Amino acid sequence: MSMAVVGMIAGMALGFAGYFGGFGAFLLVAALGAVGFVVGRFADGDLDAGDFFRARERRDRRR
């Protein structure tokens, strides 16, 4: 399934949640969709847990 189709389905789900459930349901569906996206990326192996907890290196730091 292409990312365009996945985006269309997600947009339709958010639209239905906003129309029938109000703004609170819209936010809940959007937040759960974002969590599901991140979990799916972990499952596919595209993300590592260390990516979120590793400190960023600053190369422009002056001493």
PQR file of N, CA, C, O and H, with PARSE charges and radii, in Angstrom:
ATOM      1  N   MET A   1       0.852  -1.165   0.000 -0.4000 1.5000
ATOM      2  CA  MET A   1       0.000   0.000   0.000 -0.0000 2.0000
ATOM      3  C   MET A   1       0.900   1.230   0.000  0.5500 1.7000
ATOM      4  O   MET A   1       1.837   1.323   0.793 -0.5500 1.4000
ATOM      5  N   SER A   2       0.612   2.164  -0.885 -0.4000 1.5000
ATOM      6  CA  SER A   2       1.455   3.346  -0.994 -0.0000 2.0000
ATOM      7  C   SER A   2       1.167   4.321   0.149  0.5500 1.7000
ATOM      8  O   SER A   2       0.115   4.275   0.786 -0.5500 1.4000
ATOM      9  H   SER A   2      -0.149   2.088  -1.529  0.4000 1.0000
ATOM     10  N   MET A   3       2.128   5.192   0.379 -0.4000 1.5000
ATOM     11  CA  MET A   3       1.974   6.166   1.455 -0.0000 2.0000
ATOM     12  C   MET A   3       0.837   7.149   1.162  0.5500 1.7000
ATOM     13  O   MET A   3       0.234   7.688   2.090 -0.5500 1.4000
ATOM     14  H   MET A   3       2.983   5.229  -0.138  0.4000 1.0000
ATOM     15  N   ALA A   4       0.540   7.386  -0.120 -0.4000 1.5000
ATOM     16  CA  ALA A   4      -0.574   8.273  -0.462 -0.0000 2.0000
ATOM     17  C   ALA A   4      -1.901   7.668  -0.017  0.5500 1.7000
ATOM     18  O   ALA A   4      -2.772   8.381   0.481 -0.5500 1.4000
ATOM     19  H   ALA A   4       1.030   6.948  -0.874  0.4000 1.0000
ATOM     20  N   VAL A   5      -2.058   6.363  -0.192 -0.4000 1.5000
ATOM     21  CA  VAL A   5      -3.294   5.694   0.225 -0.0000 2.0000
ATOM     22  C   VAL A   5      -3.396   5.681   1.742  0.5500 1.7000
ATOM     23  O   VAL A   5      -4.468   5.911   2.302 -0.5500 1.4000
ATOM     24  H   VAL A   5      -1.350   5.784  -0.597  0.4000 1.0000
ATOM     25  N   VAL A   6      -2.277   5.410   2.405 -0.4000 1.5000
ATOM     26  CA  VAL A   6      -2.276   5.425   3.868 -0.0000 2.0000
ATOM     27  C   VAL A   6      -2.621   6.817   4.381  0.5500 1.7000
ATOM     28  O   VAL A   6      -3.391   6.945   5.333 -0.5500 1.4000
ATOM     29  H   VAL A   6      -1.407   5.223   1.951  0.4000 1.0000
ATOM     30  N   GLY A   7      -2.072   7.853   3.775 -0.4000 1.5000
ATOM     31  CA  GLY A   7      -2.389   9.225   4.167 -0.0000 2.0000
ATOM     32  C   GLY A   7      -3.850   9.565   3.928  0.5500 1.7000
ATOM     33  O   GLY A   7      -4.471  10.256   4.736 -0.5500 1.4000
ATOM     34  H   GLY A   7      -1.447   7.749   3.001  0.4000 1.0000
ATOM     35  N   MET A   8      -4.403   9.081   2.817 -0.4000 1.5000
ATOM     36  CA  MET A   8      -5.813   9.331   2.536 -0.0000 2.0000
ATOM     37  C   MET A   8      -6.708   8.654   3.572  0.5500 1.7000
ATOM     38  O   MET A   8      -7.679   9.246   4.042 -0.5500 1.4000
ATOM     39  H   MET A   8      -3.899   8.520   2.160  0.4000 1.0000
ATOM     40  N   ILE A   9      -6.377   7.414   3.923 -0.4000 1.5000
ATOM     41  CA  ILE A   9      -7.169   6.695   4.927 -0.0000 2.0000
ATOM     42  C   ILE A   9      -7.072   7.381   6.285  0.5500 1.7000
ATOM     43  O   ILE A   9      -8.071   7.505   6.993 -0.5500 1.4000
ATOM     44  H   ILE A   9      -5.588   6.933   3.540  0.4000 1.0000
ATOM     45  N   ALA A  10      -5.881   7.821   6.645 -0.4000 1.5000
ATOM     46  CA  ALA A  10      -5.711   8.533   7.917 -0.0000 2.0000
ATOM     47  C   ALA A  10      -6.490   9.846   7.915  0.5500 1.7000
ATOM     48  O   ALA A  10      -7.106  10.202   8.919 -0.5500 1.4000
ATOM     49  H   ALA A  10      -5.070   7.720   6.070  0.4000 1.0000
ATOM     50  N   GLY A  11      -6.467  10.554   6.815 -0.4000 1.5000
ATOM     51  CA  GLY A  11      -7.232  11.791   6.712 -0.0000 2.0000
ATOM     52  C   GLY A  11      -8.728  11.570   6.809  0.5500 1.7000
ATOM     53  O   GLY A  11      -9.443  12.360   7.426 -0.5500 1.4000
ATOM     54  H   GLY A  11      -5.966  10.265   5.999  0.4000 1.0000
ATOM     55  N   MET A  12      -9.196  10.499   6.200 -0.4000 1.5000
ATOM     56  CA  MET A  12     -10.622  10.183   6.287 -0.0000 2.0000
ATOM     57  C   MET A  12     -11.014   9.800   7.708  0.5500 1.7000
ATOM     58  O   MET A  12     -12.078  10.191   8.188 -0.5500 1.4000
ATOM     59  H   MET A  12      -8.615   9.857   5.698  0.4000 1.0000
ATOM     60  N   ALA A  13     -10.150   9.032   8.387 -0.4000 1.5000
ATOM     61  CA  ALA A  13     -10.442   8.654   9.773 -0.0000 2.0000
ATOM     62  C   ALA A  13     -10.491   9.896  10.665  0.5500 1.7000
ATOM     63  O   ALA A  13     -11.369  10.013  11.520 -0.5500 1.4000
ATOM     64  H   ALA A  13      -9.286   8.715   7.997  0.4000 1.0000
ATOM     65  N   LEU A  14      -9.554  10.817  10.466 -0.4000 1.5000
ATOM     66  CA  LEU A  14      -9.567  12.058  11.247 -0.0000 2.0000
ATOM     67  C   LEU A  14     -10.797  12.906  10.930  0.5500 1.7000
ATOM     68  O   LEU A  14     -11.371  13.539  11.816 -0.5500 1.4000
ATOM     69  H   LEU A  14      -8.841  10.722   9.772  0.4000 1.0000
ATOM     70  N   GLY A  15     -11.189  12.912   9.671 -0.4000 1.5000
ATOM     71  CA  GLY A  15     -12.385  13.656   9.287 -0.0000 2.0000
ATOM     72  C   GLY A  15     -13.645  13.099   9.932  0.5500 1.7000
ATOM     73  O   GLY A  15     -14.473  13.855  10.440 -0.5500 1.4000
ATOM     74  H   GLY A  15     -10.722  12.398   8.951  0.4000 1.0000
ATOM     75  N   PHE A  16     -13.792  11.778   9.913 -0.4000 1.5000
ATOM     76  CA  PHE A  16     -14.952  11.162  10.555 -0.0000 2.0000
ATOM     77  C   PHE A  16     -14.945  11.396  12.065  0.5500 1.7000
ATOM     78  O   PHE A  16     -15.989  11.669  12.657 -0.5500 1.4000
ATOM     79  H   PHE A  16     -13.120  11.163   9.501  0.4000 1.0000
ATOM     80  N   ALA A  17     -13.768  11.291  12.686 -0.4000 1.5000
ATOM     81  CA  ALA A  17     -13.686  11.511  14.133 -0.0000 2.0000
ATOM     82  C   ALA A  17     -14.041  12.951  14.473  0.5500 1.7000
ATOM     83  O   ALA A  17     -14.740  13.203  15.455 -0.5500 1.4000
ATOM     84  H   ALA A  17     -12.920  11.070  12.204  0.4000 1.0000
ATOM     85  N   GLY A  18     -13.569  13.888  13.676 -0.4000 1.5000
ATOM     86  CA  GLY A  18     -13.894  15.294  13.925 -0.0000 2.0000
ATOM     87  C   GLY A  18     -15.354  15.610  13.706  0.5500 1.7000
ATOM     88  O   GLY A  18     -15.936  16.404  14.445 -0.5500 1.4000
ATOM     89  H   GLY A  18     -13.001  13.683  12.879  0.4000 1.0000
ATOM     90  N   TYR A  19     -15.961  14.990  12.689 -0.4000 1.5000
ATOM     91  CA  TYR A  19     -17.357  15.274  12.384 -0.0000 2.0000
ATOM     92  C   TYR A  19     -18.307  14.653  13.401  0.5500 1.7000
ATOM     93  O   TYR A  19     -19.227  15.316  13.879 -0.5500 1.4000
ATOM     94  H   TYR A  19     -15.488  14.344  12.089  0.4000 1.0000
ATOM     95  N   PHE A  20     -18.086  13.385  13.731 -0.4000 1.5000
ATOM     96  CA  PHE A  20     -19.010  12.676  14.602 -0.0000 2.0000
ATOM     97  C   PHE A  20     -18.674  12.794  16.087  0.5500 1.7000
ATOM     98  O   PHE A  20     -19.570  12.711  16.927 -0.5500 1.4000
ATOM     99  H   PHE A  20     -17.339  12.847  13.342  0.4000 1.0000
ATOM    100  N   GLY A  21     -17.413  12.986  16.417 -0.4000 1.5000
ATOM    101  CA  GLY A  21     -17.018  12.984  17.823 -0.0000 2.0000
ATOM    102  C   GLY A  21     -16.581  14.329  18.366  0.5500 1.7000
ATOM    103  O   GLY A  21     -16.404  14.478  19.575 -0.5500 1.4000
ATOM    104  H   GLY A  21     -16.686  13.053  15.733  0.4000 1.0000
ATOM    105  N   GLY A  22     -16.406  15.300  17.503 -0.4000 1.5000
ATOM    106  CA  GLY A  22     -15.964  16.610  17.951 -0.0000 2.0000
ATOM    107  C   GLY A  22     -14.444  16.727  17.960  0.5500 1.7000
ATOM    108  O   GLY A  22     -13.722  15.823  17.539 -0.5500 1.4000
ATOM    109  H   GLY A  22     -16.550  15.178  16.521  0.4000 1.0000
ATOM    110  N   PHE A  23     -13.991  17.858  18.450 -0.4000 1.5000
ATOM    111  CA  PHE A  23     -12.560  18.161  18.410 -0.0000 2.0000
ATOM    112  C   PHE A  23     -11.753  17.239  19.320  0.5500 1.7000
ATOM    113  O   PHE A  23     -10.626  16.881  18.980 -0.5500 1.4000
ATOM    114  H   PHE A  23     -14.577  18.592  18.792  0.4000 1.0000
ATOM    115  N   GLY A  24     -12.302  16.850  20.463 -0.4000 1.5000
ATOM    116  CA  GLY A  24     -11.598  15.947  21.374 -0.0000 2.0000
ATOM    117  C   GLY A  24     -11.322  14.595  20.734  0.5500 1.7000
ATOM    118  O   GLY A  24     -10.236  14.036  20.889 -0.5500 1.4000
ATOM    119  H   GLY A  24     -13.217  17.141  20.740  0.4000 1.0000
ATOM    120  N   ALA A  25     -12.305  14.075  20.016 -0.4000 1.5000
ATOM    121  CA  ALA A  25     -12.118  12.801  19.321 -0.0000 2.0000
ATOM    122  C   ALA A  25     -11.104  12.944  18.190  0.5500 1.7000
ATOM    123  O   ALA A  25     -10.325  12.028  17.928 -0.5500 1.4000
ATOM    124  H   ALA A  25     -13.186  14.530  19.890  0.4000 1.0000
ATOM    125  N   PHE A  26     -11.118  14.095  17.523 -0.4000 1.5000
ATOM    126  CA  PHE A  26     -10.135  14.369  16.476 -0.0000 2.0000
ATOM    127  C   PHE A  26      -8.723  14.317  17.034  0.5500 1.7000
ATOM    128  O   PHE A  26      -7.844  13.693  16.440 -0.5500 1.4000
ATOM    129  H   PHE A  26     -11.751  14.839  17.736  0.4000 1.0000
ATOM    130  N   LEU A  27      -8.497  14.964  18.165 -0.4000 1.5000
ATOM    131  CA  LEU A  27      -7.167  14.963  18.783 -0.0000 2.0000
ATOM    132  C   LEU A  27      -6.762  13.565  19.247  0.5500 1.7000
ATOM    133  O   LEU A  27      -5.603  13.174  19.103 -0.5500 1.4000
ATOM    134  H   LEU A  27      -9.211  15.471  18.648  0.4000 1.0000
ATOM    135  N   LEU A  28      -7.713  12.811  19.805 -0.4000 1.5000
ATOM    136  CA  LEU A  28      -7.413  11.462  20.257 -0.0000 2.0000
ATOM    137  C   LEU A  28      -7.016  10.565  19.090  0.5500 1.7000
ATOM    138  O   LEU A  28      -6.046   9.816  19.199 -0.5500 1.4000
ATOM    139  H   LEU A  28      -8.654  13.128  19.923  0.4000 1.0000
ATOM    140  N   VAL A  29      -7.734  10.623  17.992 -0.4000 1.5000
ATOM    141  CA  VAL A  29      -7.414   9.814  16.821 -0.0000 2.0000
ATOM    142  C   VAL A  29      -6.066  10.235  16.238  0.5500 1.7000
ATOM    143  O   VAL A  29      -5.286   9.379  15.822 -0.5500 1.4000
ATOM    144  H   VAL A  29      -8.522  11.232  17.903  0.4000 1.0000
ATOM    145  N   ALA A  30      -5.780  11.528  16.201 -0.4000 1.5000
ATOM    146  CA  ALA A  30      -4.498  12.002  15.679 -0.0000 2.0000
ATOM    147  C   ALA A  30      -3.335  11.529  16.559  0.5500 1.7000
ATOM    148  O   ALA A  30      -2.305  11.100  16.041 -0.5500 1.4000
ATOM    149  H   ALA A  30      -6.414  12.224  16.539  0.4000 1.0000
ATOM    150  N   ALA A  31      -3.492  11.604  17.877 -0.4000 1.5000
ATOM    151  CA  ALA A  31      -2.426  11.183  18.793 -0.0000 2.0000
ATOM    152  C   ALA A  31      -2.195   9.677  18.707  0.5500 1.7000
ATOM    153  O   ALA A  31      -1.049   9.229  18.667 -0.5500 1.4000
ATOM    154  H   ALA A  31      -4.329  11.953  18.298  0.4000 1.0000
ATOM    155  N   LEU A  32      -3.264   8.901  18.679 -0.4000 1.5000
ATOM    156  CA  LEU A  32      -3.110   7.449  18.579 -0.0000 2.0000
ATOM    157  C   LEU A  32      -2.541   7.049  17.221  0.5500 1.7000
ATOM    158  O   LEU A  32      -1.806   6.066  17.124 -0.5500 1.4000
ATOM    159  H   LEU A  32      -4.194   9.265  18.712  0.4000 1.0000
ATOM    160  N   GLY A  33      -2.868   7.786  16.192 -0.4000 1.5000
ATOM    161  CA  GLY A  33      -2.277   7.522  14.882 -0.0000 2.0000
ATOM    162  C   GLY A  33      -0.781   7.787  14.873  0.5500 1.7000
ATOM    163  O   GLY A  33      -0.021   7.034  14.265 -0.5500 1.4000
ATOM    164  H   GLY A  33      -3.465   8.584  16.271  0.4000 1.0000
ATOM    165  N   ALA A  34      -0.353   8.851  15.543 -0.4000 1.5000
ATOM    166  CA  ALA A  34       1.080   9.147  15.627 -0.0000 2.0000
ATOM    167  C   ALA A  34       1.817   8.072  16.420  0.5500 1.7000
ATOM    168  O   ALA A  34       2.914   7.663  16.041 -0.5500 1.4000
ATOM    169  H   ALA A  34      -0.971   9.462  16.037  0.4000 1.0000
ATOM    170  N   VAL A  35       1.222   7.618  17.509 -0.4000 1.5000
ATOM    171  CA  VAL A  35       1.827   6.545  18.303 -0.0000 2.0000
ATOM    172  C   VAL A  35       1.917   5.264  17.474  0.5500 1.7000
ATOM    173  O   VAL A  35       2.943   4.585  17.491 -0.5500 1.4000
ATOM    174  H   VAL A  35       0.330   7.951  17.816  0.4000 1.0000
ATOM    175  N   GLY A  36       0.867   4.939  16.762 -0.4000 1.5000
ATOM    176  CA  GLY A  36       0.872   3.759  15.904 -0.0000 2.0000
ATOM    177  C   GLY A  36       1.916   3.851  14.805  0.5500 1.7000
ATOM    178  O   GLY A  36       2.535   2.850  14.445 -0.5500 1.4000
ATOM    179  H   GLY A  36       0.034   5.491  16.748  0.4000 1.0000
ATOM    180  N   PHE A  37       2.114   5.049  14.271 -0.4000 1.5000
ATOM    181  CA  PHE A  37       3.133   5.244  13.244 -0.0000 2.0000
ATOM    182  C   PHE A  37       4.531   4.967  13.791  0.5500 1.7000
ATOM    183  O   PHE A  37       5.327   4.282  13.150 -0.5500 1.4000
ATOM    184  H   PHE A  37       1.612   5.863  14.563  0.4000 1.0000
ATOM    185  N   VAL A  38       4.827   5.497  14.972 -0.4000 1.5000
ATOM    186  CA  VAL A  38       6.143   5.292  15.585 -0.0000 2.0000
ATOM    187  C   VAL A  38       6.356   3.820  15.927  0.5500 1.7000
ATOM    188  O   VAL A  38       7.440   3.284  15.696 -0.5500 1.4000
ATOM    189  H   VAL A  38       4.180   6.054  15.493  0.4000 1.0000
ATOM    190  N   VAL A  39       5.336   3.161  16.475 -0.4000 1.5000
ATOM    191  CA  VAL A  39       5.449   1.738  16.798 -0.0000 2.0000
ATOM    192  C   VAL A  39       5.655   0.922  15.523  0.5500 1.7000
ATOM    193  O   VAL A  39       6.436  -0.029  15.519 -0.5500 1.4000
ATOM    194  H   VAL A  39       4.456   3.597  16.663  0.4000 1.0000
ATOM    195  N   GLY A  40       4.976   1.277  14.465 -0.4000 1.5000
ATOM    196  CA  GLY A  40       5.165   0.593  13.191 -0.0000 2.0000
ATOM    197  C   GLY A  40       6.564   0.770  12.637  0.5500 1.7000
ATOM    198  O   GLY A  40       7.134  -0.166  12.078 -0.5500 1.4000
ATOM    199  H   GLY A  40       4.342   2.050  14.469  0.4000 1.0000
ATOM    200  N   ARG A  41       7.125   1.969  12.788 -0.4000 1.5000
ATOM    201  CA  ARG A  41       8.507   2.192  12.341 -0.0000 2.0000
ATOM    202  C   ARG A  41       9.493   1.365  13.153  0.5500 1.7000
ATOM    203  O   ARG A  41      10.471   0.853  12.607 -0.5500 1.4000
ATOM    204  H   ARG A  41       6.661   2.730  13.243  0.4000 1.0000
ATOM    205  N   PHE A  42       9.238   1.228  14.482 -0.4000 1.5000
ATOM    206  CA  PHE A  42      10.073   0.352  15.309 -0.0000 2.0000
ATOM    207  C   PHE A  42       9.962  -1.093  14.834  0.5500 1.7000
ATOM    208  O   PHE A  42      10.969  -1.796  14.744 -0.5500 1.4000
ATOM    209  H   PHE A  42       8.444   1.644  14.925  0.4000 1.0000
ATOM    210  N   ALA A  43       8.756  -1.536  14.532 -0.4000 1.5000
ATOM    211  CA  ALA A  43       8.539  -2.916  14.106 -0.0000 2.0000
ATOM    212  C   ALA A  43       9.210  -3.202  12.761  0.5500 1.7000
ATOM    213  O   ALA A  43       9.707  -4.305  12.537 -0.5500 1.4000
ATOM    214  H   ALA A  43       7.938  -0.966  14.605  0.4000 1.0000
ATOM    215  N   ASP A  44       9.223  -2.218  11.875 -0.4000 1.5000
ATOM    216  CA  ASP A  44       9.873  -2.386  10.583 -0.0000 2.0000
ATOM    217  C   ASP A  44      11.393  -2.332  10.685  0.5500 1.7000
ATOM    218  O   ASP A  44      12.097  -2.759   9.770 -0.5500 1.4000
ATOM    219  H   ASP A  44       8.819  -1.322  12.057  0.4000 1.0000
ATOM    220  N   GLY A  45      11.896  -1.810  11.795 -0.4000 1.5000
ATOM    221  CA  GLY A  45      13.338  -1.685  11.971 -0.0000 2.0000
ATOM    222  C   GLY A  45      13.900  -0.385  11.447  0.5500 1.7000
ATOM    223  O   GLY A  45      15.117  -0.245  11.326 -0.5500 1.4000
ATOM    224  H   GLY A  45      11.324  -1.463  12.539  0.4000 1.0000
ATOM    225  N   ASP A  46      13.033   0.579  11.130 -0.4000 1.5000
ATOM    226  CA  ASP A  46      13.493   1.864  10.617 -0.0000 2.0000
ATOM    227  C   ASP A  46      13.969   2.801  11.720  0.5500 1.7000
ATOM    228  O   ASP A  46      14.729   3.731  11.450 -0.5500 1.4000
ATOM    229  H   ASP A  46      12.044   0.465  11.229  0.4000 1.0000
ATOM    230  N   LEU A  47      13.537   2.573  12.952 -0.4000 1.5000
ATOM    231  CA  LEU A  47      13.923   3.406  14.083 -0.0000 2.0000
ATOM    232  C   LEU A  47      14.551   2.547  15.163  0.5500 1.7000
ATOM    233  O   LEU A  47      14.212   1.374  15.319 -0.5500 1.4000
ATOM    234  H   LEU A  47      12.920   1.818  13.171  0.4000 1.0000
ATOM    235  N   ASP A  48      15.466   3.141  15.903 -0.4000 1.5000
ATOM    236  CA  ASP A  48      16.060   2.508  17.072 -0.0000 2.0000
ATOM    237  C   ASP A  48      15.665   3.301  18.301  0.5500 1.7000
ATOM    238  O   ASP A  48      15.479   4.515  18.229 -0.5500 1.4000
ATOM    239  H   ASP A  48      15.742   4.094  15.776  0.4000 1.0000
ATOM    240  N   ALA A  49      15.537   2.620  19.428 -0.4000 1.5000
ATOM    241  CA  ALA A  49      15.174   3.314  20.664 -0.0000 2.0000
ATOM    242  C   ALA A  49      16.246   4.332  21.041  0.5500 1.7000
ATOM    243  O   ALA A  49      15.931   5.357  21.647 -0.5500 1.4000
ATOM    244  H   ALA A  49      15.688   1.633  19.486  0.4000 1.0000
ATOM    245  N   GLY A  50      17.491   4.074  20.699 -0.4000 1.5000
ATOM    246  CA  GLY A  50      18.582   4.998  21.009 -0.0000 2.0000
ATOM    247  C   GLY A  50      18.471   6.317  20.268  0.5500 1.7000
ATOM    248  O   GLY A  50      19.067   7.306  20.693 -0.5500 1.4000
ATOM    249  H   GLY A  50      17.747   3.242  20.208  0.4000 1.0000
ATOM    250  N   ASP A  51      17.724   6.362  19.171 -0.4000 1.5000
ATOM    251  CA  ASP A  51      17.545   7.611  18.436 -0.0000 2.0000
ATOM    252  C   ASP A  51      16.829   8.663  19.273  0.5500 1.7000
ATOM    253  O   ASP A  51      17.036   9.860  19.070 -0.5500 1.4000
ATOM    254  H   ASP A  51      17.240   5.558  18.825  0.4000 1.0000
ATOM    255  N   PHE A  52      15.992   8.235  20.206 -0.4000 1.5000
ATOM    256  CA  PHE A  52      15.251   9.175  21.039 -0.0000 2.0000
ATOM    257  C   PHE A  52      16.010   9.574  22.297  0.5500 1.7000
ATOM    258  O   PHE A  52      15.755  10.638  22.860 -0.5500 1.4000
ATOM    259  H   PHE A  52      15.823   7.263  20.371  0.4000 1.0000
ATOM    260  N   PHE A  53      16.941   8.734  22.744 -0.4000 1.5000
ATOM    261  CA  PHE A  53      17.595   8.966  24.025 -0.0000 2.0000
ATOM    262  C   PHE A  53      19.055   9.382  23.903  0.5500 1.7000
ATOM    263  O   PHE A  53      19.667   9.750  24.905 -0.5500 1.4000
ATOM    264  H   PHE A  53      17.148   7.869  22.286  0.4000 1.0000
ATOM    265  N   ARG A  54      19.614   9.335  22.736 -0.4000 1.5000
ATOM    266  CA  ARG A  54      21.003   9.690  22.532 -0.0000 2.0000
ATOM    267  C   ARG A  54      21.150  11.212  22.489  0.5500 1.7000
ATOM    268  O   ARG A  54      20.331  11.905  21.885 -0.5500 1.4000
ATOM    269  H   ARG A  54      19.116   9.036  21.922  0.4000 1.0000
ATOM    270  N   ALA A  55      22.187  11.720  23.129 -0.4000 1.5000
ATOM    271  CA  ALA A  55      22.427  13.167  23.125 -0.0000 2.0000
ATOM    272  C   ALA A  55      22.933  13.592  21.753  0.5500 1.7000
ATOM    273  O   ALA A  55      23.669  12.860  21.092 -0.5500 1.4000
ATOM    274  H   ALA A  55      22.852  11.157  23.620  0.4000 1.0000
ATOM    275  N   ARG A  56      22.533  14.762  21.346 -0.4000 1.5000
ATOM    276  CA  ARG A  56      22.990  15.289  20.065 -0.0000 2.0000
ATOM    277  C   ARG A  56      24.395  15.830  20.208  0.5500 1.7000
ATOM    278  O   ARG A  56      24.768  16.390  21.239 -0.5500 1.4000
ATOM    279  H   ARG A  56      21.934  15.356  21.883  0.4000 1.0000
ATOM    280  N   GLU A  57      25.167  15.650  19.143 -0.4000 1.5000
ATOM    281  CA  GLU A  57      26.515  16.189  19.140 -0.0000 2.0000
ATOM    282  C   GLU A  57      26.468  17.602  18.571  0.5500 1.7000
ATOM    283  O   GLU A  57      25.842  17.860  17.543 -0.5500 1.4000
ATOM    284  H   GLU A  57      24.864  15.195  18.306  0.4000 1.0000
ATOM    285  N   ARG A  58      27.142  18.500  19.262 -0.4000 1.5000
ATOM    286  CA  ARG A  58      27.207  19.872  18.758 -0.0000 2.0000
ATOM    287  C   ARG A  58      28.605  20.097  18.209  0.5500 1.7000
ATOM    288  O   ARG A  58      29.581  20.104  18.959 -0.5500 1.4000
ATOM    289  H   ARG A  58      27.650  18.291  20.097  0.4000 1.0000
ATOM    290  N   ARG A  59      28.697  20.280  16.910 -0.4000 1.5000
ATOM    291  CA  ARG A  59      29.994  20.446  16.269 -0.0000 2.0000
ATOM    292  C   ARG A  59      30.455  21.893  16.286  0.5500 1.7000
ATOM    293  O   ARG A  59      31.644  22.163  16.118 -0.5500 1.4000
ATOM    294  H   ARG A  59      27.904  20.275  16.301  0.4000 1.0000
ATOM    295  N   ASP A  60      29.536  22.825  16.484 -0.4000 1.5000
ATOM    296  CA  ASP A  60      29.911  24.222  16.436 -0.0000 2.0000
ATOM    297  C   ASP A  60      30.216  24.782  17.840  0.5500 1.7000
ATOM    298  O   ASP A  60      30.275  25.999  18.016 -0.5500 1.4000
ATOM    299  H   ASP A  60      28.570  22.605  16.620  0.4000 1.0000
ATOM    300  N   ARG A  61      30.404  23.930  18.804 -0.4000 1.5000
ATOM    301  CA  ARG A  61      30.688  24.372  20.180 -0.0000 2.0000
ATOM    302  C   ARG A  61      32.099  24.960  20.238  0.5500 1.7000
ATOM    303  O   ARG A  61      33.060  24.337  19.787 -0.5500 1.4000
ATOM    304  H   ARG A  61      30.356  22.941  18.661  0.4000 1.0000
ATOM    305  N   ARG A  62      32.209  26.158  20.792 -0.4000 1.5000
ATOM    306  CA  ARG A  62      33.508  26.814  20.914 -0.0000 2.0000
ATOM    307  C   ARG A  62      34.048  26.588  22.306  0.5500 1.7000
ATOM    308  O   ARG A  62      33.296  26.531  23.278 -0.5500 1.4000
ATOM    309  H   ARG A  62      31.429  26.665  21.158  0.4000 1.0000
ATOM    310  N   ARG A  63      35.371  26.457  22.392 -0.4000 1.5000
ATOM    311  CA  ARG A  63      36.019  26.240  23.701 -0.0000 2.0000
ATOM    312  C   ARG A  63      36.831  27.429  24.091  0.5500 1.7000
ATOM    313  O   ARG A  63      37.447  27.433  25.156 -0.5500 1.4000
ATOM    314  H   ARG A  63      35.982  26.503  21.602  0.4000 1.0000
TER
END
